Amino acid sequence: MSDKPTGNSGKLALIFAAVSAWNIYDIMTATEVPRQAVMIMQYVFLACTLLGLVMALIKFASGK
């Protein structure tokens, strides 16, 4: 395997940012309160996408 950068970290950061923004918008504009299980799943999904965004940004900033 080669250690050269692939240039995908910037694209990944954009994808994670878009998915996170969509999820935040979805949570904030809900017209009715979802079941507790669905709400927990939404927040777990949001936490995972935000974590992925942070990791992609760190990888992008480090240039790898």
N, CA, C and O atoms as a GROMACS GRO file, in nm:
protein
  256
    1MET      N    1   0.084  -0.118   0.000
    1MET     CA    2   0.000   0.000   0.000
    1MET      C    3   0.088   0.124   0.000
    1MET      O    4   0.194   0.126   0.062
    2SER      N    5   0.042   0.224  -0.069
    2SER     CA    6   0.117   0.349  -0.073
    2SER      C    7   0.066   0.445   0.033
    2SER      O    8  -0.049   0.437   0.076
    3ASP      N    9   0.153   0.535   0.076
    3ASP     CA   10   0.118   0.632   0.179
    3ASP      C   11   0.084   0.768   0.121
    3ASP      O   12   0.072   0.865   0.196
    4LYS      N   13   0.068   0.778  -0.009
    4LYS     CA   14   0.039   0.908  -0.068
    4LYS      C   15  -0.108   0.944  -0.043
    4LYS      O   16  -0.194   0.856  -0.040
    5PRO      N   17  -0.136   1.074  -0.025
    5PRO     CA   18  -0.273   1.115   0.004
    5PRO      C   19  -0.364   1.096  -0.119
    5PRO      O   20  -0.319   1.110  -0.233
    6THR      N   21  -0.488   1.065  -0.093
    6THR     CA   22  -0.582   1.041  -0.202
    6THR      C   23  -0.665   1.164  -0.233
    6THR      O   24  -0.726   1.170  -0.340
    7GLY      N   25  -0.670   1.262  -0.144
    7GLY     CA   26  -0.747   1.382  -0.168
    7GLY      C   27  -0.895   1.368  -0.138
    7GLY      O   28  -0.974   1.456  -0.173
    8ASN      N   29  -0.934   1.259  -0.074
    8ASN     CA   30  -1.075   1.236  -0.045
    8ASN      C   31  -1.120   1.297   0.088
    8ASN      O   32  -1.240   1.302   0.114
    9SER      N   33  -1.029   1.343   0.171
    9SER     CA   34  -1.069   1.392   0.302
    9SER      C   35  -1.152   1.520   0.292
    9SER      O   36  -1.242   1.542   0.373
   10GLY      N   37  -1.124   1.604   0.193
   10GLY     CA   38  -1.205   1.724   0.174
   10GLY      C   39  -1.346   1.690   0.130
   10GLY      O   40  -1.443   1.751   0.176
   11LYS      N   41  -1.359   1.592   0.041
   11LYS     CA   42  -1.491   1.547  -0.004
   11LYS      C   43  -1.567   1.483   0.112
   11LYS      O   44  -1.687   1.503   0.128
   12LEU      N   45  -1.495   1.404   0.191
   12LEU     CA   46  -1.557   1.340   0.305
   12LEU      C   47  -1.608   1.442   0.405
   12LEU      O   48  -1.716   1.426   0.460
   13ALA      N   49  -1.530   1.547   0.429
   13ALA     CA   50  -1.572   1.652   0.522
   13ALA      C   51  -1.699   1.720   0.471
   13ALA      O   52  -1.789   1.749   0.549
   14LEU      N   53  -1.707   1.745   0.340
   14LEU     CA   54  -1.827   1.806   0.284
   14LEU      C   55  -1.949   1.714   0.298
   14LEU      O   56  -2.059   1.760   0.328
   15ILE      N   57  -1.928   1.586   0.276
   15ILE     CA   58  -2.039   1.491   0.288
   15ILE      C   59  -2.087   1.484   0.432
   15ILE      O   60  -2.207   1.488   0.458
   16PHE      N   61  -1.994   1.472   0.527
   16PHE     CA   62  -2.032   1.468   0.668
   16PHE      C   63  -2.101   1.597   0.711
   16PHE      O   64  -2.196   1.593   0.788
   17ALA      N   65  -2.054   1.712   0.662
   17ALA     CA   66  -2.116   1.840   0.697
   17ALA      C   67  -2.258   1.846   0.642
   17ALA      O   68  -2.349   1.893   0.710
   18ALA      N   69  -2.278   1.801   0.519
   18ALA     CA   70  -2.411   1.804   0.459
   18ALA      C   71  -2.507   1.711   0.534
   18ALA      O   72  -2.622   1.748   0.560
   19VAL      N   73  -2.461   1.592   0.567
   19VAL     CA   74  -2.547   1.497   0.638
   19VAL      C   75  -2.579   1.548   0.779
   19VAL      O   76  -2.692   1.534   0.826
   20SER      N   77  -2.480   1.606   0.846
   20SER     CA   78  -2.503   1.662   0.979
   20SER      C   79  -2.603   1.778   0.973
   20SER      O   80  -2.692   1.786   1.057
   21ALA      N   81  -2.586   1.866   0.875
   21ALA     CA   82  -2.678   1.980   0.862
   21ALA      C   83  -2.820   1.931   0.832
   21ALA      O   84  -2.916   1.983   0.887
   22TRP      N   85  -2.832   1.831   0.745
   22TRP     CA   86  -2.963   1.776   0.715
   22TRP      C   87  -3.027   1.715   0.839
   22TRP      O   88  -3.146   1.733   0.863
   23ASN      N   89  -2.949   1.643   0.918
   23ASN     CA   90  -3.002   1.579   1.039
   23ASN      C   91  -3.043   1.684   1.142
   23ASN      O   92  -3.148   1.670   1.206
   24ILE      N   93  -2.962   1.787   1.159
   24ILE     CA   94  -2.999   1.895   1.253
   24ILE      C   95  -3.127   1.963   1.207
   24ILE      O   96  -3.216   1.990   1.287
   25TYR      N   97  -3.137   1.992   1.077
   25TYR     CA   98  -3.258   2.052   1.022
   25TYR      C   99  -3.378   1.962   1.045
   25TYR      O  100  -3.486   2.010   1.081
   26ASP      N  101  -3.361   1.833   1.023
   26ASP     CA  102  -3.470   1.738   1.041
   26ASP      C  103  -3.517   1.734   1.186
   26ASP      O  104  -3.637   1.729   1.212
   27ILE      N  105  -3.424   1.737   1.280
   27ILE     CA  106  -3.458   1.735   1.422
   27ILE      C  107  -3.528   1.865   1.462
   27ILE      O  108  -3.626   1.863   1.536
   28MET      N  109  -3.476   1.978   1.413
   28MET     CA  110  -3.530   2.108   1.454
   28MET      C  111  -3.667   2.139   1.393
   28MET      O  112  -3.743   2.216   1.451
   29THR      N  113  -3.699   2.082   1.279
   29THR     CA  114  -3.825   2.114   1.212
   29THR      C  115  -3.930   2.005   1.226
   29THR      O  116  -4.030   2.007   1.155
   30ALA      N  117  -3.909   1.911   1.315
   30ALA     CA  118  -4.007   1.804   1.335
   30ALA      C  119  -4.137   1.864   1.388
   30ALA      O  120  -4.135   1.946   1.480
   31THR      N  121  -4.249   1.823   1.331
   31THR     CA  122  -4.377   1.878   1.371
   31THR      C  123  -4.439   1.803   1.488
   31THR      O  124  -4.530   1.854   1.554
   32GLU      N  125  -4.391   1.685   1.515
   32GLU     CA  126  -4.440   1.610   1.629
   32GLU      C  127  -4.323   1.539   1.696
   32GLU      O  128  -4.220   1.515   1.634
   33VAL      N  129  -4.340   1.509   1.821
   33VAL     CA  130  -4.233   1.445   1.897
   33VAL      C  131  -4.224   1.298   1.858
   33VAL      O  132  -4.324   1.226   1.866
   34PRO      N  133  -4.105   1.252   1.816
   34PRO     CA  134  -4.093   1.111   1.779
   34PRO      C  135  -4.087   1.022   1.904
   34PRO      O  136  -4.070   1.070   2.016
   35ARG      N  137  -4.101   0.895   1.881
   35ARG     CA  138  -4.086   0.800   1.992
   35ARG      C  139  -3.945   0.811   2.048
   35ARG      O  140  -3.853   0.857   1.981
   36GLN      N  141  -3.930   0.768   2.171
   36GLN     CA  142  -3.801   0.779   2.238
   36GLN      C  143  -3.692   0.703   2.164
   36GLN      O  144  -3.580   0.752   2.154
   37ALA      N  145  -3.723   0.585   2.112
   37ALA     CA  146  -3.623   0.505   2.042
   37ALA      C  147  -3.576   0.576   1.914
   37ALA      O  148  -3.457   0.575   1.882
   38VAL      N  149  -3.669   0.637   1.842
   38VAL     CA  150  -3.634   0.709   1.720
   38VAL      C  151  -3.551   0.832   1.753
   38VAL      O  152  -3.455   0.864   1.683
   39MET      N  153  -3.589   0.901   1.860
   39MET     CA  154  -3.515   1.020   1.902
   39MET      C  155  -3.372   0.984   1.942
   39MET      O  156  -3.278   1.055   1.906
   40ILE      N  157  -3.355   0.877   2.015
   40ILE     CA  158  -3.221   0.832   2.055
   40ILE      C  159  -3.140   0.796   1.931
   40ILE      O  160  -3.022   0.830   1.921
   41MET      N  161  -3.203   0.726   1.836
   41MET     CA  162  -3.134   0.688   1.714
   41MET      C  163  -3.090   0.811   1.635
   41MET      O  164  -2.980   0.813   1.580
   42GLN      N  165  -3.175   0.914   1.629
   42GLN     CA  166  -3.140   1.037   1.558
   42GLN      C  167  -3.020   1.106   1.623
   42GLN      O  168  -2.930   1.151   1.553
   43TYR      N  169  -3.018   1.113   1.755
   43TYR     CA  170  -2.906   1.178   1.823
   43TYR      C  171  -2.777   1.096   1.813
   43TYR      O  172  -2.669   1.154   1.804
   44VAL      N  173  -2.788   0.965   1.814
   44VAL     CA  174  -2.669   0.881   1.795
   44VAL      C  175  -2.614   0.901   1.654
   44VAL      O  176  -2.494   0.914   1.635
   45PHE      N  177  -2.704   0.903   1.555
   45PHE     CA  178  -2.664   0.926   1.417
   45PHE      C  179  -2.598   1.064   1.403
   45PHE      O  180  -2.497   1.078   1.334
   46LEU      N  181  -2.656   1.165   1.467
   46LEU     CA  182  -2.599   1.299   1.462
   46LEU      C  183  -2.460   1.301   1.526
   46LEU      O  184  -2.368   1.362   1.472
   47ALA      N  185  -2.445   1.235   1.640
   47ALA     CA  186  -2.314   1.230   1.706
   47ALA      C  187  -2.211   1.161   1.618
   47ALA      O  188  -2.096   1.204   1.612
   48CYS      N  189  -2.250   1.054   1.552
   48CYS     CA  190  -2.157   0.982   1.464
   48CYS      C  191  -2.117   1.067   1.344
   48CYS      O  192  -2.000   1.068   1.305
   49THR      N  193  -2.212   1.139   1.285
   49THR     CA  194  -2.177   1.222   1.170
   49THR      C  195  -2.090   1.340   1.211
   49THR      O  196  -2.000   1.379   1.137
   50LEU      N  197  -2.117   1.398   1.328
   50LEU     CA  198  -2.032   1.507   1.374
   50LEU      C  199  -1.891   1.458   1.407
   50LEU      O  200  -1.793   1.527   1.380
   51LEU      N  201  -1.881   1.339   1.464
   51LEU     CA  202  -1.750   1.281   1.491
   51LEU      C  203  -1.676   1.254   1.360
   51LEU      O  204  -1.556   1.280   1.350
   52GLY      N  205  -1.746   1.201   1.262
   52GLY     CA  206  -1.686   1.179   1.131
   52GLY      C  207  -1.640   1.308   1.067
   52GLY      O  208  -1.535   1.312   1.002
   53LEU      N  209  -1.719   1.416   1.084
   53LEU     CA  210  -1.682   1.546   1.030
   53LEU      C  211  -1.553   1.596   1.094
   53LEU      O  212  -1.463   1.643   1.025
   54VAL      N  213  -1.544   1.586   1.226
   54VAL     CA  214  -1.424   1.630   1.297
   54VAL      C  215  -1.303   1.549   1.253
   54VAL      O  216  -1.196   1.605   1.230
   55MET      N  217  -1.319   1.419   1.241
   55MET     CA  218  -1.206   1.335   1.198
   55MET      C  219  -1.164   1.366   1.055
   55MET      O  220  -1.045   1.368   1.026
   56ALA      N  221  -1.260   1.391   0.966
   56ALA     CA  222  -1.228   1.425   0.828
   56ALA      C  223  -1.157   1.561   0.820
   56ALA      O  224  -1.064   1.579   0.742
   57LEU      N  225  -1.202   1.656   0.902
   57LEU     CA  226  -1.137   1.786   0.904
   57LEU      C  227  -0.994   1.778   0.957
   57LEU      O  228  -0.904   1.845   0.905
   58ILE      N  229  -0.972   1.696   1.059
   58ILE     CA  230  -0.837   1.677   1.112
   58ILE      C  231  -0.748   1.613   1.006
   58ILE      O  232  -0.633   1.654   0.987
   59LYS      N  233  -0.801   1.513   0.938
   59LYS     CA  234  -0.723   1.448   0.830
   59LYS      C  235  -0.694   1.546   0.717
   59LYS      O  236  -0.584   1.546   0.661
   60PHE      N  237  -0.793   1.629   0.682
   60PHE     CA  238  -0.775   1.728   0.576
   60PHE      C  239  -0.672   1.833   0.617
   60PHE      O  240  -0.588   1.873   0.536
   61ALA      N  241  -0.677   1.877   0.744
   61ALA     CA  242  -0.584   1.979   0.791
   61ALA      C  243  -0.441   1.925   0.799
   61ALA      O  244  -0.344   1.999   0.778
   62SER      N  245  -0.428   1.796   0.830
   62SER     CA  246  -0.295   1.739   0.841
   62SER      C  247  -0.236   1.708   0.703
   62SER      O  248  -0.116   1.683   0.690
   63GLY      N  249  -0.320   1.709   0.601
   63GLY     CA  250  -0.272   1.686   0.464
   63GLY      C  251  -0.249   1.541   0.429
   63GLY      O  252  -0.174   1.512   0.336
   64LYS      N  253  -0.313   1.451   0.501
   64LYS     CA  254  -0.294   1.307   0.472
   64LYS      C  255  -0.418   1.250   0.412
   64LYS      O  256  -0.422   1.131   0.382
   0.00000   0.00000   0.00000
